[in-house]
Each structure stands twice: as structure tokens, then as C-alpha cells.
Amino acid sequence: MKCIICRNDETVQGKTTVTFERNGMTLVIKNVPAWICTNCGEAYVDEEISDRLLKSAETAEYEGVEVEIRNFQAA
């Protein structure tokens, strides 16, 4: 896939870190599978991964997490 940010290069499979900040909560999820632009470094996650990340953030907020760092758990 061509990067939609820089439009200069293709993306390759890799891993990224995703950070959520909401209502005083900060959740960092490391080692998230993503497509990463080799030129600018922009990372794209697919729909399934995105859904899992959002559910994880919602759960963390519900549980009262203030600051947490997690590793992405493969299905």
C-alpha cells in the first residue's frame, strides 16, 4: 500500500506503539502489528487490530487505569 501521508513510498509489515489518552487515562500498547511507511514512518493498523485496541482502551478506562504500558497480545 502506498503511504497516504507522504505519498512517496510503500508500506511494509512491522510493529508500532499506540498511545491512547482519554479522561486522564494514558494507555500505551507496544508491539502492535502494523504497516509502516519506509519513508516517513507513518504506521497503519488494520480494522481487526484497531477494534481490539479500542476495546482494550475502553476496558482500561472502565477499570480506572491512570497510566499503563502493555504489550499487544496476539489472538
PDB file with one MODEL, atoms N, CA, C and O in Angstrom:
MODEL        1
ATOM      1  N   MET A   1       0.846  -1.167   0.000  1.00  0.00           N
ATOM      2  CA  MET A   1       0.000   0.000   0.000  1.00  0.00           C
ATOM      3  C   MET A   1       0.895   1.234   0.000  1.00  0.00           C
ATOM      4  O   MET A   1       1.893   1.278   0.719  1.00  0.00           O
ATOM      5  N   LYS A   2       0.547   2.220  -0.792  1.00  0.00           N
ATOM      6  CA  LYS A   2       1.294   3.473  -0.813  1.00  0.00           C
ATOM      7  C   LYS A   2       0.878   4.332   0.371  1.00  0.00           C
ATOM      8  O   LYS A   2      -0.308   4.420   0.689  1.00  0.00           O
ATOM      9  N   CYS A   3       1.845   4.963   1.026  1.00  0.00           N
ATOM     10  CA  CYS A   3       1.593   5.812   2.183  1.00  0.00           C
ATOM     11  C   CYS A   3       0.716   6.996   1.787  1.00  0.00           C
ATOM     12  O   CYS A   3       0.997   7.689   0.809  1.00  0.00           O
ATOM     13  N   ILE A   4      -0.354   7.220   2.559  1.00  0.00           N
ATOM     14  CA  ILE A   4      -1.234   8.349   2.234  1.00  0.00           C
ATOM     15  C   ILE A   4      -0.752   9.660   2.845  1.00  0.00           C
ATOM     16  O   ILE A   4      -1.292  10.722   2.536  1.00  0.00           O
ATOM     17  N   ILE A   5       0.252   9.596   3.704  1.00  0.00           N
ATOM     18  CA  ILE A   5       0.799  10.815   4.305  1.00  0.00           C
ATOM     19  C   ILE A   5       1.856  11.443   3.385  1.00  0.00           C
ATOM     20  O   ILE A   5       1.702  12.586   2.954  1.00  0.00           O
ATOM     21  N   CYS A   6       2.908  10.710   3.092  1.00  0.00           N
ATOM     22  CA  CYS A   6       3.988  11.270   2.277  1.00  0.00           C
ATOM     23  C   CYS A   6       3.821  10.980   0.786  1.00  0.00           C
ATOM     24  O   CYS A   6       4.356  11.700  -0.056  1.00  0.00           O
ATOM     25  N   ARG A   7       3.082   9.930   0.471  1.00  0.00           N
ATOM     26  CA  ARG A   7       2.836   9.504  -0.912  1.00  0.00           C
ATOM     27  C   ARG A   7       4.114   9.220  -1.702  1.00  0.00           C
ATOM     28  O   ARG A   7       4.136   9.293  -2.930  1.00  0.00           O
ATOM     29  N   ASN A   8       5.167   8.898  -0.969  1.00  0.00           N
ATOM     30  CA  ASN A   8       6.456   8.656  -1.618  1.00  0.00           C
ATOM     31  C   ASN A   8       6.887   7.208  -1.639  1.00  0.00           C
ATOM     32  O   ASN A   8       7.715   6.825  -2.466  1.00  0.00           O
ATOM     33  N   ASP A   9       6.349   6.396  -0.753  1.00  0.00           N
ATOM     34  CA  ASP A   9       6.872   5.046  -0.640  1.00  0.00           C
ATOM     35  C   ASP A   9       5.774   4.069  -0.255  1.00  0.00           C
ATOM     36  O   ASP A   9       4.660   4.461   0.094  1.00  0.00           O
ATOM     37  N   GLU A  10       6.111   2.795  -0.326  1.00  0.00           N
ATOM     38  CA  GLU A  10       5.200   1.725   0.046  1.00  0.00           C
ATOM     39  C   GLU A  10       5.356   1.412   1.533  1.00  0.00           C
ATOM     40  O   GLU A  10       6.356   1.770   2.155  1.00  0.00           O
ATOM     41  N   THR A  11       4.356   0.743   2.086  1.00  0.00           N
ATOM     42  CA  THR A  11       4.426   0.329   3.476  1.00  0.00           C
ATOM     43  C   THR A  11       4.884  -1.125   3.559  1.00  0.00           C
ATOM     44  O   THR A  11       4.667  -1.914   2.640  1.00  0.00           O
ATOM     45  N   VAL A  12       5.517  -1.458   4.675  1.00  0.00           N
ATOM     46  CA  VAL A  12       5.966  -2.824   4.932  1.00  0.00           C
ATOM     47  C   VAL A  12       5.449  -3.246   6.301  1.00  0.00           C
ATOM     48  O   VAL A  12       5.171  -2.410   7.161  1.00  0.00           O
ATOM     49  N   GLN A  13       5.324  -4.562   6.489  1.00  0.00           N
ATOM     50  CA  GLN A  13       4.857  -5.054   7.777  1.00  0.00           C
ATOM     51  C   GLN A  13       5.908  -4.809   8.847  1.00  0.00           C
ATOM     52  O   GLN A  13       7.108  -4.964   8.618  1.00  0.00           O
ATOM     53  N   GLY A  14       5.422  -4.420  10.025  1.00  0.00           N
ATOM     54  CA  GLY A  14       6.306  -4.169  11.149  1.00  0.00           C
ATOM     55  C   GLY A  14       5.495  -4.069  12.423  1.00  0.00           C
ATOM     56  O   GLY A  14       4.373  -4.571  12.494  1.00  0.00           O
ATOM     57  N   LYS A  15       6.056  -3.426  13.425  1.00  0.00           N
ATOM     58  CA  LYS A  15       5.370  -3.231  14.704  1.00  0.00           C
ATOM     59  C   LYS A  15       5.501  -1.775  15.102  1.00  0.00           C
ATOM     60  O   LYS A  15       6.482  -1.105  14.778  1.00  0.00           O
ATOM     61  N   THR A  16       4.471  -1.295  15.826  1.00  0.00           N
ATOM     62  CA  THR A  16       4.459   0.091  16.262  1.00  0.00           C
ATOM     63  C   THR A  16       3.943   0.165  17.687  1.00  0.00           C
ATOM     64  O   THR A  16       3.528  -0.842  18.262  1.00  0.00           O
ATOM     65  N   THR A  17       3.970   1.344  18.246  1.00  0.00           N
ATOM     66  CA  THR A  17       3.417   1.604  19.570  1.00  0.00           C
ATOM     67  C   THR A  17       2.240   2.549  19.406  1.00  0.00           C
ATOM     68  O   THR A  17       2.324   3.544  18.687  1.00  0.00           O
ATOM     69  N   VAL A  18       1.134   2.226  20.086  1.00  0.00           N
ATOM     70  CA  VAL A  18      -0.076   3.043  20.014  1.00  0.00           C
ATOM     71  C   VAL A  18      -0.354   3.597  21.405  1.00  0.00           C
ATOM     72  O   VAL A  18      -0.305   2.863  22.392  1.00  0.00           O
ATOM     73  N   THR A  19      -0.645   4.891  21.481  1.00  0.00           N
ATOM     74  CA  THR A  19      -0.929   5.549  22.753  1.00  0.00           C
ATOM     75  C   THR A  19      -2.347   6.103  22.740  1.00  0.00           C
ATOM     76  O   THR A  19      -2.754   6.771  21.789  1.00  0.00           O
ATOM     77  N   PHE A  20      -3.094   5.820  23.803  1.00  0.00           N
ATOM     78  CA  PHE A  20      -4.432   6.366  23.988  1.00  0.00           C
ATOM     79  C   PHE A  20      -4.408   7.295  25.193  1.00  0.00           C
ATOM     80  O   PHE A  20      -3.844   6.958  26.234  1.00  0.00           O
ATOM     81  N   GLU A  21      -5.017   8.458  25.049  1.00  0.00           N
ATOM     82  CA  GLU A  21      -5.198   9.376  26.169  1.00  0.00           C
ATOM     83  C   GLU A  21      -6.659   9.785  26.180  1.00  0.00           C
ATOM     84  O   GLU A  21      -7.179  10.315  25.198  1.00  0.00           O
ATOM     85  N   ARG A  22      -7.321   9.527  27.321  1.00  0.00           N
ATOM     86  CA  ARG A  22      -8.746   9.837  27.418  1.00  0.00           C
ATOM     87  C   ARG A  22      -9.114  10.024  28.881  1.00  0.00           C
ATOM     88  O   ARG A  22      -8.803   9.177  29.718  1.00  0.00           O
ATOM     89  N   ASN A  23      -9.769  11.122  29.187  1.00  0.00           N
ATOM     90  CA  ASN A  23     -10.285  11.382  30.537  1.00  0.00           C
ATOM     91  C   ASN A  23      -9.250  11.116  31.628  1.00  0.00           C
ATOM     92  O   ASN A  23      -9.563  10.486  32.639  1.00  0.00           O
ATOM     93  N   GLY A  24      -8.034  11.586  31.433  1.00  0.00           N
ATOM     94  CA  GLY A  24      -6.987  11.426  32.430  1.00  0.00           C
ATOM     95  C   GLY A  24      -6.267  10.086  32.391  1.00  0.00           C
ATOM     96  O   GLY A  24      -5.354   9.857  33.185  1.00  0.00           O
ATOM     97  N   MET A  25      -6.659   9.197  31.485  1.00  0.00           N
ATOM     98  CA  MET A  25      -6.021   7.892  31.356  1.00  0.00           C
ATOM     99  C   MET A  25      -5.001   7.947  30.226  1.00  0.00           C
ATOM    100  O   MET A  25      -5.245   8.550  29.181  1.00  0.00           O
ATOM    101  N   THR A  26      -3.858   7.312  30.448  1.00  0.00           N
ATOM    102  CA  THR A  26      -2.875   7.128  29.388  1.00  0.00           C
ATOM    103  C   THR A  26      -2.573   5.639  29.295  1.00  0.00           C
ATOM    104  O   THR A  26      -2.128   5.018  30.260  1.00  0.00           O
ATOM    105  N   LEU A  27      -2.825   5.076  28.112  1.00  0.00           N
ATOM    106  CA  LEU A  27      -2.572   3.657  27.867  1.00  0.00           C
ATOM    107  C   LEU A  27      -1.643   3.547  26.671  1.00  0.00           C
ATOM    108  O   LEU A  27      -1.935   4.068  25.594  1.00  0.00           O
ATOM    109  N   VAL A  28      -0.523   2.865  26.867  1.00  0.00           N
ATOM    110  CA  VAL A  28       0.456   2.652  25.807  1.00  0.00           C
ATOM    111  C   VAL A  28       0.470   1.163  25.487  1.00  0.00           C
ATOM    112  O   VAL A  28       0.646   0.332  26.378  1.00  0.00           O
ATOM    113  N   ILE A  29       0.283   0.828  24.213  1.00  0.00           N
ATOM    114  CA  ILE A  29       0.315  -0.566  23.789  1.00  0.00           C
ATOM    115  C   ILE A  29       1.464  -0.724  22.799  1.00  0.00           C
ATOM    116  O   ILE A  29       1.476  -0.104  21.736  1.00  0.00           O
ATOM    117  N   LYS A  30       2.428  -1.566  23.166  1.00  0.00           N
ATOM    118  CA  LYS A  30       3.633  -1.762  22.364  1.00  0.00           C
ATOM    119  C   LYS A  30       3.520  -3.014  21.508  1.00  0.00           C
ATOM    120  O   LYS A  30       2.699  -3.892  21.774  1.00  0.00           O
ATOM    121  N   ASN A  31       4.346  -3.085  20.489  1.00  0.00           N
ATOM    122  CA  ASN A  31       4.454  -4.251  19.598  1.00  0.00           C
ATOM    123  C   ASN A  31       3.156  -4.561  18.860  1.00  0.00           C
ATOM    124  O   ASN A  31       2.770  -5.721  18.719  1.00  0.00           O
ATOM    125  N   VAL A  32       2.493  -3.514  18.393  1.00  0.00           N
ATOM    126  CA  VAL A  32       1.246  -3.662  17.641  1.00  0.00           C
ATOM    127  C   VAL A  32       1.590  -3.915  16.167  1.00  0.00           C
ATOM    128  O   VAL A  32       2.320  -3.128  15.565  1.00  0.00           O
ATOM    129  N   PRO A  33       1.074  -5.001  15.581  1.00  0.00           N
ATOM    130  CA  PRO A  33       1.320  -5.264  14.163  1.00  0.00           C
ATOM    131  C   PRO A  33       0.753  -4.126  13.309  1.00  0.00           C
ATOM    132  O   PRO A  33      -0.377  -3.686  13.517  1.00  0.00           O
ATOM    133  N   ALA A  34       1.548  -3.661  12.354  1.00  0.00           N
ATOM    134  CA  ALA A  34       1.120  -2.530  11.527  1.00  0.00           C
ATOM    135  C   ALA A  34       1.844  -2.551  10.191  1.00  0.00           C
ATOM    136  O   ALA A  34       2.828  -3.266  10.007  1.00  0.00           O
ATOM    137  N   TRP A  35       1.339  -1.757   9.274  1.00  0.00           N
ATOM    138  CA  TRP A  35       2.017  -1.478   8.008  1.00  0.00           C
ATOM    139  C   TRP A  35       2.690  -0.131   8.198  1.00  0.00           C
ATOM    140  O   TRP A  35       2.035   0.846   8.559  1.00  0.00           O
ATOM    141  N   ILE A  36       4.001  -0.071   7.955  1.00  0.00           N
ATOM    142  CA  ILE A  36       4.773   1.129   8.253  1.00  0.00           C
ATOM    143  C   ILE A  36       5.448   1.637   6.981  1.00  0.00           C
ATOM    144  O   ILE A  36       6.054   0.873   6.230  1.00  0.00           O
ATOM    145  N   CYS A  37       5.326   2.951   6.760  1.00  0.00           N
ATOM    146  CA  CYS A  37       5.948   3.576   5.587  1.00  0.00           C
ATOM    147  C   CYS A  37       7.460   3.595   5.774  1.00  0.00           C
ATOM    148  O   CYS A  37       7.955   4.022   6.818  1.00  0.00           O
ATOM    149  N   THR A  38       8.190   3.135   4.767  1.00  0.00           N
ATOM    150  CA  THR A  38       9.650   3.106   4.850  1.00  0.00           C
ATOM    151  C   THR A  38      10.263   4.490   4.675  1.00  0.00           C
ATOM    152  O   THR A  38      11.445   4.684   4.961  1.00  0.00           O
ATOM    153  N   ASN A  39       9.471   5.455   4.208  1.00  0.00           N
ATOM    154  CA  ASN A  39       9.972   6.806   4.015  1.00  0.00           C
ATOM    155  C   ASN A  39       9.730   7.697   5.241  1.00  0.00           C
ATOM    156  O   ASN A  39      10.672   8.274   5.784  1.00  0.00           O
ATOM    157  N   CYS A  40       8.473   7.808   5.674  1.00  0.00           N
ATOM    158  CA  CYS A  40       8.149   8.753   6.745  1.00  0.00           C
ATOM    159  C   CYS A  40       7.862   8.095   8.090  1.00  0.00           C
ATOM    160  O   CYS A  40       7.799   8.786   9.107  1.00  0.00           O
ATOM    161  N   GLY A  41       7.685   6.768   8.118  1.00  0.00           N
ATOM    162  CA  GLY A  41       7.463   6.061   9.367  1.00  0.00           C
ATOM    163  C   GLY A  41       6.015   6.006   9.835  1.00  0.00           C
ATOM    164  O   GLY A  41       5.733   5.448  10.896  1.00  0.00           O
ATOM    165  N   GLU A  42       5.089   6.576   9.061  1.00  0.00           N
ATOM    166  CA  GLU A  42       3.671   6.522   9.435  1.00  0.00           C
ATOM    167  C   GLU A  42       3.225   5.066   9.526  1.00  0.00           C
ATOM    168  O   GLU A  42       3.565   4.247   8.671  1.00  0.00           O
ATOM    169  N   ALA A  43       2.450   4.750  10.585  1.00  0.00           N
ATOM    170  CA  ALA A  43       2.010   3.370  10.805  1.00  0.00           C
ATOM    171  C   ALA A  43       0.503   3.265  10.616  1.00  0.00           C
ATOM    172  O   ALA A  43      -0.255   4.149  11.015  1.00  0.00           O
ATOM    173  N   TYR A  44       0.088   2.164   9.999  1.00  0.00           N
ATOM    174  CA  TYR A  44      -1.319   1.888   9.747  1.00  0.00           C
ATOM    175  C   TYR A  44      -1.656   0.524  10.324  1.00  0.00           C
ATOM    176  O   TYR A  44      -0.955  -0.453  10.061  1.00  0.00           O
ATOM    177  N   VAL A  45      -2.734   0.448  11.117  1.00  0.00           N
ATOM    178  CA  VAL A  45      -3.184  -0.844  11.633  1.00  0.00           C
ATOM    179  C   VAL A  45      -4.465  -1.232  10.912  1.00  0.00           C
ATOM    180  O   VAL A  45      -5.254  -0.370  10.526  1.00  0.00           O
ATOM    181  N   ASP A  46      -4.669  -2.531  10.730  1.00  0.00           N
ATOM    182  CA  ASP A  46      -5.875  -2.969  10.025  1.00  0.00           C
ATOM    183  C   ASP A  46      -7.091  -2.889  10.945  1.00  0.00           C
ATOM    184  O   ASP A  46      -6.960  -2.626  12.141  1.00  0.00           O
ATOM    185  N   GLU A  47      -8.258  -3.113  10.385  1.00  0.00           N
ATOM    186  CA  GLU A  47      -9.509  -2.922  11.106  1.00  0.00           C
ATOM    187  C   GLU A  47      -9.640  -3.839  12.327  1.00  0.00           C
ATOM    188  O   GLU A  47     -10.088  -3.399  13.386  1.00  0.00           O
ATOM    189  N   GLU A  48      -9.257  -5.089  12.186  1.00  0.00           N
ATOM    190  CA  GLU A  48      -9.354  -6.033  13.300  1.00  0.00           C
ATOM    191  C   GLU A  48      -8.474  -5.595  14.472  1.00  0.00           C
ATOM    192  O   GLU A  48      -8.906  -5.618  15.624  1.00  0.00           O
ATOM    193  N   ILE A  49      -7.254  -5.203  14.170  1.00  0.00           N
ATOM    194  CA  ILE A  49      -6.323  -4.746  15.206  1.00  0.00           C
ATOM    195  C   ILE A  49      -6.858  -3.473  15.849  1.00  0.00           C
ATOM    196  O   ILE A  49      -6.820  -3.322  17.070  1.00  0.00           O
ATOM    197  N   SER A  50      -7.353  -2.568  15.028  1.00  0.00           N
ATOM    198  CA  SER A  50      -7.909  -1.312  15.529  1.00  0.00           C
ATOM    199  C   SER A  50      -9.059  -1.563  16.497  1.00  0.00           C
ATOM    200  O   SER A  50      -9.125  -0.933  17.552  1.00  0.00           O
ATOM    201  N   ASP A  51      -9.960  -2.472  16.153  1.00  0.00           N
ATOM    202  CA  ASP A  51     -11.078  -2.819  17.032  1.00  0.00           C
ATOM    203  C   ASP A  51     -10.579  -3.349  18.369  1.00  0.00           C
ATOM    204  O   ASP A  51     -11.094  -2.976  19.423  1.00  0.00           O
ATOM    205  N   ARG A  52      -9.577  -4.216  18.323  1.00  0.00           N
ATOM    206  CA  ARG A  52      -9.032  -4.786  19.557  1.00  0.00           C
ATOM    207  C   ARG A  52      -8.369  -3.712  20.421  1.00  0.00           C
ATOM    208  O   ARG A  52      -8.493  -3.730  21.645  1.00  0.00           O
ATOM    209  N   LEU A  53      -7.666  -2.781  19.781  1.00  0.00           N
ATOM    210  CA  LEU A  53      -7.020  -1.700  20.524  1.00  0.00           C
ATOM    211  C   LEU A  53      -8.054  -0.813  21.206  1.00  0.00           C
ATOM    212  O   LEU A  53      -7.897  -0.450  22.371  1.00  0.00           O
ATOM    213  N   LEU A  54      -9.104  -0.467  20.482  1.00  0.00           N
ATOM    214  CA  LEU A  54     -10.146   0.390  21.050  1.00  0.00           C
ATOM    215  C   LEU A  54     -10.862  -0.292  22.209  1.00  0.00           C
ATOM    216  O   LEU A  54     -11.155   0.352  23.216  1.00  0.00           O
ATOM    217  N   LYS A  55     -11.145  -1.577  22.082  1.00  0.00           N
ATOM    218  CA  LYS A  55     -11.788  -2.319  23.174  1.00  0.00           C
ATOM    219  C   LYS A  55     -10.866  -2.375  24.396  1.00  0.00           C
ATOM    220  O   LYS A  55     -11.330  -2.264  25.530  1.00  0.00           O
ATOM    221  N   SER A  56      -9.585  -2.543  24.167  1.00  0.00           N
ATOM    222  CA  SER A  56      -8.625  -2.569  25.259  1.00  0.00           C
ATOM    223  C   SER A  56      -8.590  -1.219  25.980  1.00  0.00           C
ATOM    224  O   SER A  56      -8.522  -1.169  27.208  1.00  0.00           O
ATOM    225  N   ALA A  57      -8.638  -0.133  25.216  1.00  0.00           N
ATOM    226  CA  ALA A  57      -8.643   1.208  25.812  1.00  0.00           C
ATOM    227  C   ALA A  57      -9.927   1.449  26.602  1.00  0.00           C
ATOM    228  O   ALA A  57      -9.887   2.029  27.687  1.00  0.00           O
ATOM    229  N   GLU A  58     -11.050   1.013  26.072  1.00  0.00           N
ATOM    230  CA  GLU A  58     -12.325   1.175  26.780  1.00  0.00           C
ATOM    231  C   GLU A  58     -12.320   0.388  28.090  1.00  0.00           C
ATOM    232  O   GLU A  58     -12.789   0.881  29.116  1.00  0.00           O
ATOM    233  N   THR A  59     -11.794  -0.827  28.052  1.00  0.00           N
ATOM    234  CA  THR A  59     -11.715  -1.655  29.255  1.00  0.00           C
ATOM    235  C   THR A  59     -10.800  -1.006  30.293  1.00  0.00           C
ATOM    236  O   THR A  59     -11.129  -0.964  31.479  1.00  0.00           O
ATOM    237  N   ALA A  60      -9.663  -0.507  29.847  1.00  0.00           N
ATOM    238  CA  ALA A  60      -8.716   0.137  30.764  1.00  0.00           C
ATOM    239  C   ALA A  60      -9.355   1.356  31.423  1.00  0.00           C
ATOM    240  O   ALA A  60      -9.186   1.579  32.622  1.00  0.00           O
ATOM    241  N   GLU A  61     -10.082   2.137  30.647  1.00  0.00           N
ATOM    242  CA  GLU A  61     -10.745   3.319  31.209  1.00  0.00           C
ATOM    243  C   GLU A  61     -11.802   2.895  32.230  1.00  0.00           C
ATOM    244  O   GLU A  61     -11.908   3.494  33.300  1.00  0.00           O
ATOM    245  N   TYR A  62     -12.573   1.877  31.906  1.00  0.00           N
ATOM    246  CA  TYR A  62     -13.611   1.368  32.806  1.00  0.00           C
ATOM    247  C   TYR A  62     -12.999   0.859  34.114  1.00  0.00           C
ATOM    248  O   TYR A  62     -13.579   1.032  35.186  1.00  0.00           O
ATOM    249  N   GLU A  63     -11.828   0.232  34.018  1.00  0.00           N
ATOM    250  CA  GLU A  63     -11.146  -0.319  35.201  1.00  0.00           C
ATOM    251  C   GLU A  63     -10.443   0.745  36.032  1.00  0.00           C
ATOM    252  O   GLU A  63      -9.905   0.441  37.097  1.00  0.00           O
ATOM    253  N   GLY A  64     -10.440   1.988  35.560  1.00  0.00           N
ATOM    254  CA  GLY A  64      -9.840   3.075  36.318  1.00  0.00           C
ATOM    255  C   GLY A  64      -8.344   3.233  36.146  1.00  0.00           C
ATOM    256  O   GLY A  64      -7.681   3.849  36.982  1.00  0.00           O
ATOM    257  N   VAL A  65      -7.808   2.683  35.070  1.00  0.00           N
ATOM    258  CA  VAL A  65      -6.370   2.810  34.805  1.00  0.00           C
ATOM    259  C   VAL A  65      -6.024   4.289  34.613  1.00  0.00           C
ATOM    260  O   VAL A  65      -6.735   5.020  33.924  1.00  0.00           O
ATOM    261  N   GLU A  66      -4.924   4.714  35.233  1.00  0.00           N
ATOM    262  CA  GLU A  66      -4.437   6.074  35.017  1.00  0.00           C
ATOM    263  C   GLU A  66      -3.301   6.072  34.008  1.00  0.00           C
ATOM    264  O   GLU A  66      -3.336   6.816  33.028  1.00  0.00           O
ATOM    265  N   VAL A  67      -2.287   5.234  34.246  1.00  0.00           N
ATOM    266  CA  VAL A  67      -1.161   5.097  33.327  1.00  0.00           C
ATOM    267  C   VAL A  67      -0.793   3.617  33.278  1.00  0.00           C
ATOM    268  O   VAL A  67      -0.607   2.979  34.314  1.00  0.00           O
ATOM    269  N   GLU A  68      -0.690   3.081  32.066  1.00  0.00           N
ATOM    270  CA  GLU A  68      -0.334   1.666  31.928  1.00  0.00           C
ATOM    271  C   GLU A  68       0.359   1.442  30.602  1.00  0.00           C
ATOM    272  O   GLU A  68       0.022   2.062  29.593  1.00  0.00           O
ATOM    273  N   ILE A  69       1.333   0.547  30.615  1.00  0.00           N
ATOM    274  CA  ILE A  69       2.029   0.131  29.398  1.00  0.00           C
ATOM    275  C   ILE A  69       1.807  -1.366  29.236  1.00  0.00           C
ATOM    276  O   ILE A  69       2.065  -2.147  30.151  1.00  0.00           O
ATOM    277  N   ARG A  70       1.321  -1.758  28.046  1.00  0.00           N
ATOM    278  CA  ARG A  70       1.031  -3.165  27.775  1.00  0.00           C
ATOM    279  C   ARG A  70       1.719  -3.588  26.492  1.00  0.00           C
ATOM    280  O   ARG A  70       2.044  -2.757  25.645  1.00  0.00           O
ATOM    281  N   ASN A  71       1.938  -4.891  26.356  1.00  0.00           N
ATOM    282  CA  ASN A  71       2.353  -5.473  25.087  1.00  0.00           C
ATOM    283  C   ASN A  71       1.108  -5.982  24.390  1.00  0.00           C
ATOM    284  O   ASN A  71       0.212  -6.529  25.032  1.00  0.00           O
ATOM    285  N   PHE A  72       1.047  -5.806  23.088  1.00  0.00           N
ATOM    286  CA  PHE A  72      -0.084  -6.306  22.310  1.00  0.00           C
ATOM    287  C   PHE A  72      -0.105  -7.819  22.392  1.00  0.00           C
ATOM    288  O   PHE A  72       0.926  -8.471  22.230  1.00  0.00           O
ATOM    289  N   GLN A  73      -1.272  -8.375  22.641  1.00  0.00           N
ATOM    290  CA  GLN A  73      -1.431  -9.824  22.739  1.00  0.00           C
ATOM    291  C   GLN A  73      -2.025 -10.361  21.446  1.00  0.00           C
ATOM    292  O   GLN A  73      -3.135  -9.986  21.069  1.00  0.00           O
ATOM    293  N   ALA A  74      -1.301 -11.228  20.770  1.00  0.00           N
ATOM    294  CA  ALA A  74      -1.801 -11.827  19.536  1.00  0.00           C
ATOM    295  C   ALA A  74      -3.008 -12.708  19.848  1.00  0.00           C
ATOM    296  O   ALA A  74      -3.094 -13.319  20.913  1.00  0.00           O
ATOM    297  N   ALA A  75      -3.932 -12.757  18.897  1.00  0.00           N
ATOM    298  CA  ALA A  75      -5.166 -13.548  19.113  1.00  0.00           C
ATOM    299  C   ALA A  75      -4.903 -15.026  19.104  1.00  0.00           C
ATOM    300  O   ALA A  75      -5.830 -15.819  19.270  1.00  0.00           O
TER     301      ALA A  75
ENDMDL
END
